[in-house]
Amino acid sequence: KFVEEIDLPKAYSCATLLIFASFYEGFGLPVVEAMKCGCPVICSNNSSLKEVSGNSAVNINPYDVDNIAQAIMKLANDEDLRKVLIEKGKKWSQNFSWEKSTKKLVEIFIQLCK
């Protein structure tokens, strides 16, 4: 079901976990959004997602259904692990902001124009 952007923080905050088993991602914004809202994340270990999630998520092989199921069961049943990932995710997600992205892009453009 589609969730309006204004409702996303509440949805992430109420969720037990986010499963983002993508085969390919350009960036993976939902991973960072969930972490900012205190939602533990399970995400693919491919494309940009491993880098975006850092060591603040459970990484899975999106082609391996058993691996995905094991990760879901582990995180759903291990409250201590969820708490650890929530704290790590909140801290890690501070590395990402539109302001930081804009500043970095401006720096790159300035270098390219020299």
N, C-alpha and C positions, 0 to 999 in steps of 0.2 A: 504494500500500500504506500502511496506517496505521502510524505510528511512535509508539511509546509516548513520553510526555513525558520520561521519564527518559533515553531514547535520543536525543532531539533534538540536544543539544549535540554528541555524537559524530558524528551524521549531518551536521550543518552543518559541522563541522570537517573532515570527510573529503571534502566535496563540492567540485567545481571551481567551481561557481557555483549560485546560487538563481535560478530564473526564476519570477517572481510576476506573471504576465500576467492580472491580475484586471480584470473589467469594472467592479466597484464594491467598495469596502472601507470599513468603518466606521473602522478604524484601520490595520491591516496589521502586526500583531504579528510574523508570520514574518520580515518584512523586518528588524526590529530584532534579533530573535533571531539571524538569520543573521549580521548585522554584528557582533554581540557575540562570535560564535564565529569570526570571521575568514573568513567566506565572502562573496565578492563577489556583488553583487546586480544582477539585471536586473528592473525592475519597471515597472508601468504608470505612465503620466504623468497619470492621472486621479484623481478622488476625493481621498482623504487621502494616497495613496501618494507623490505628488511631495513633499508637505510632510514626510512621515515619513522619506523617504529623503534629503532635503536634496540636497546635491551629491555624495553618497557612493554613488550607484548609477547605472547606465545606465538611463535612462527610455525606455520604448517605448510605442507606440500599441497597445493590446491588440487592436484591430480590424484591424491591418495585419500580416498573416503575414510579408510580406517584411521589414518593419521588425524584427520579432521574430527572424527567422532571421539577419539581418545583425548584430544585437546579440549573439546567441549566438556566431556565428562570430568576431566581433571579440574578444569577451571570452575565448572558449576558446583563441584563438590568440595573444593578446597578453599575455604574462606580466607585462610592465611595468605595463600597465593594471590587471591583476588585483592586483598588489602595491599600487598606488596606492589602488585601491578598498578593499582590505583595511584598510590603515592609516586611510584616511578613515572607513570604516565603523566601525572599532573606536572611534575618537575620537568620531564623531557619536552612536553608540549610548549613550555615557555620558550623553547628555542625557535618556535615558529610564530610569526605574526605578519600581517600585511605590511606593517611599518618596516620591519626588518627586510622583507622581500623587496619593497620599493627602494629602500636605501641601497641594497645590494645591486639591483638592476641599474640604478643611477650610476653607481661606481663602475659597473661593467660598460655602460654606454660612454662614460667619460674616457675610460681606457681605450675603447674602440675608436673614439674620435680623435685621439692624440696622433 
